[in-house]
Amino acid sequence: IDINQNLQVLGEMNVIAARVGRYVYRSADIFALTPDRKSVVLTIRPHAPYLEYLTIPGGMVSPEVNADIHVIYAHAAASKLQEEFGLKELPNSTYLSFFQYHRRISREQGEQKAAVFFYTLTPDEFEQIQKTQTNLARIKAVMTNLEFIDFLRMESNTQQGSGKALGYEVVPLEKLFDVKVKNEQIGRVIKENYQGKNTYRLAFYTPDVLAALVKDKSVRQALREYSQSLREYSQAATPDKATGSRSTKPMSGPKDQQGFASISMRIVLAVIAIVTALLLIPEVRAVLMNGLNDALTYLQHIGMLRSATVTNWIIVAWTAVVTHLKEIA
């Protein structure tokens, strides 16, 4: 299929019938970044296919027919973020950054037209994920790997919050691309703790989603640019304690800091220029010199000439200068 063409939506269809008829499903995949945009949060799949593989949140798009295609994809992405991260509230889909469509080949649903989104978690959302990870770690500590998988399957069947992932991995962006290769599959080494024992294993990336996207140069470049770009503070800010609303004040990124430094330098240069111009005026120069002489005399008189700090000098000199200015006035 041409993944960029507009598809005619037919509604719900049996998976086998869709494969035989070469129909495609729509899906959404989301790279969820930490609030500082330095790392990506991956999930460990709790079921087949690709049990215990690393992946990103994603899944099928609703079979709605008469609805805006972009709204449908974005809403599906937000729903998957809430479901797989166990978030209390549905993320605001307007903060999802659409990147591109890609062709996904799934064992379960066959060929799919998937939309790729980037999303920055708010501090509150990231804290919820960390709490869930802590709770999962406590359960793992008293179970074997198989017991934990069965436990999650039961949780999922009863629609409990901890049944959506075996765990989460917060991976720095560049390490996401620095992969290990084995049997033509790529992945990264992760640490797990079952029954109080730390173990290390090579966790593969899901071939149809994460591995395919990580191998794509355009995706890697876009993720780096998104990570470095200025993000709106309204997305990162926690709700205001008084109003519960989010601030729309932008956070300062690297470019902002350079801008602030540039402005500060201009102010310093302006001050130097003004002081230099004032010193060219004989009356002003005389006042400053008289003030400094008085300050020197005063500090020598009270025995603090050698031990005086910069602050002492400033206070005494300023007082003397102001006194001379009053005499002139």
C-alpha positions, 0 to 999 in steps of 0.5 A: 500500500501507499502509506501516504494515500487516503484510505477508505474506512470500511469499519470493523473486519475479521482479522483473517478476512482482512488478510485474505482480502489484503485490507489494512488496519490503522494503528498509532505508535508513540515515542513517549519522552521524559519531561526533560526530553532526554530519555524515552520510556519503553514498555516490556510486553506482557503477552505474545507475540513478542513476550518480554520484548521492548516496545513503545506504546501503540495499537489499533485505531478505532473503526470510526468512518465519519470522523477526521482522520487526524483526530482519530489517530491522535485520540487512539495514540492518547488512549494507548498512552493512558492504557499502557502507562496506567495513567489516571487521566487521558493525555491531551492529544493536542500535545502529540506531535505527528511525525509520519506514517509507516508501514507496520507488518504485524503477526496479529493483524497483518499489514497496517498503516501506522501513524508515528507520534512524539509525546513529552510526558508531564512530570505528573504522568512520569511520576505515575509511571515511576510509581507503577514501576515501583509497585511492579518491582515489589511484586517481582521480588516475591515471584518467579518470572513465570509467576509474574507473567501469570499474575499480570495476565490475571490483572489484565483479565480483571482490568486492573491497572498493573496488567498492561506491561511487565515493566518500563525501561527509561532509556537515554535517547542515544542509548536507544539507538546503540543496540546489541545484535543477535540472530538478526534481531536488535535490542539492549541489555536490561536488569530485572529482579525476580525473587530478590535476585538481579539478572541481566538479559538481552531484551529485543526490540519488537521487529514490527514496531520499535526495531523497524523505527529505530533502524529508520534514519529519518525517525532517529533524526526527527527524535533527536530534533524533537528532543533538542527543540524548545517545548512548551512549559504548559505540557511539562508543568504540573497543575497549579495548586491553586487553580489546577490549570496549566501554565503556558509559560515556555521553558528555556531551552539551549537557544533561550539561554544563549538569548539571555546571555546575549541580552545580559552582555548588551546590558553590561556593555550599555552600563559601561558605556554610560559610566564611561560617558559620565566620567568624561564630565569633569563634575561627575569625575570629581564627585567620584574621586572625592567619594573614593578618597573619603571612603579610603580615609574612612576605612583607614581611620577605623582600621579596616583598610586591609580587611575590607571586603568588596561589599564594605568598599561599595557601601562606604564609597556609595555613601560618600558619593551620594553625600558629595552629590547632595552638596553639589545639588 
